[in-house]
Amino acid sequence: MQVGIDQIGLFTPDKYVDMVDLANARKQDPNKFLVGIGQREMSVADITQDAVSMGINATLKFIDKIDKNKVGLLIFGTESSIDQSKSASLFVKTALKLKPEVRTFEVKEACFGLTAALMMARDFVRVHPEQTAIVIGSDIARYGVNTAGEVTQGAGSVAMLIKADPSILALNNGHSAYSEDINDFWRPNYSRTALVDGKYSTQVYLDFFKKTYTDYKKQKGLKTSDFDAITYHLPFTKMGMKANNIAIEGQDQATMIKLERSFAAAKQLSSRVGNIYTASLYMSLLSLLENGELPAGSLIGLFSYGSGAMAEFYSGKLVEGYEKQIDPTADQAMLDRRKKLTVKQYEDVFNTALLDPEDGLELTSDDEVGTWYFAGTKDHIRQYRVKE
Ligand code: CAA
């Protein structure tokens, strides 16, 4: 029996900053951000969007297409948690009207959280093939205004339905995992923004890629030329390009061209949305599906990395008819609906969102009708509403 990704939905908030504007404001050469970092735009979450609301909005992209009664597991991966105790997934479960018998919780290991959720969901469905699982990754990447990491921020969520006989990607058996207790990126409980040793994190990311990719190929008897595409966790697109360059080094011309082309397709959404931590790898997968023109049966490698640090390489095969399950036009329209902010507006929106609204204050959303949003706290309980 094959188990894998049956549905995939992306959400990003309704505001963005252009990287050329940001470079000019920070007195940097725009090409450093556009080429050196590889980012064109960056989504900005105002105070009415958080991990929960974005996760609901991502799942709404496919919820009407699935049998909700079959969902036995709902896992939420995030490093932008909204509560130290209660899982974000419970708010989502209520909004989506899932049955009370669903097993639901939140997981954390930096950007690895959604992969952790996906692997648990895969094993759950293998044991309970008549049931399905929803996994959500949802994050706001915040390094702070005028920091080195500022250009690698972003906001968004990816939700996926994991199912037997999936319609998009059948996951292959086996994986290669690697972890070490290191301090490349972390966010202490007292801070809303991340602390990062950017150069070190880049070095560890590439080192873990080499280890897991080499081990995976050996384990499965695969060569680089066997892959039709490799997708990467993309904190910024240049990071994935560096890993892809390692993968194709010394390969024949056809393999190099094939994996460069597929990487170009896989980075498109990330270059406009920015870093969405847990969901970045899966936004890259979606971007590949929407722009890569890959035939069914294509072998796709997936490299997941979470600072701290934990990495995993695994693979899947594209299922016949996968194109019918995705909607590139709708995703483009979602990006195009975003309002462009000036750098000053972005700074104000960003800094306001770092603060908790006064308890009892009702927040309103300026996003489209039908979008879920955080409406403030009432008696210190977070309220989520749908825009009418
Ligand atoms: N034209 C073209 N390229 C230019 C340029 C120009 N005018 N000026 C500079 N560049 C290039 C540089 O040569 C450099 O390229 P290489 O990386 O290939 O050498 C690139 O632009 C970046 O330049 P710098 O290294 O000088 O940039 P920086 O000091 O401002 O730092 C950064 C960049 C380390 C990515 C920083 O933005 C950062 O710390 N970001 C956050 C950390 C991060 O995302 N780490 C990634 C892995 S960790 C992870 O994945 C965890 C997670 O998501 C949470």
Residues whose N, C-alpha, C, O or C-beta is under 5 A from the ligand:
A	BS01	CAA	D29 N31 K32 V35 G36 I37 C111 A148 G149 T152 F185 V196 G198 K199 S201 T202 Y205 P235 Y277 Y305 S307
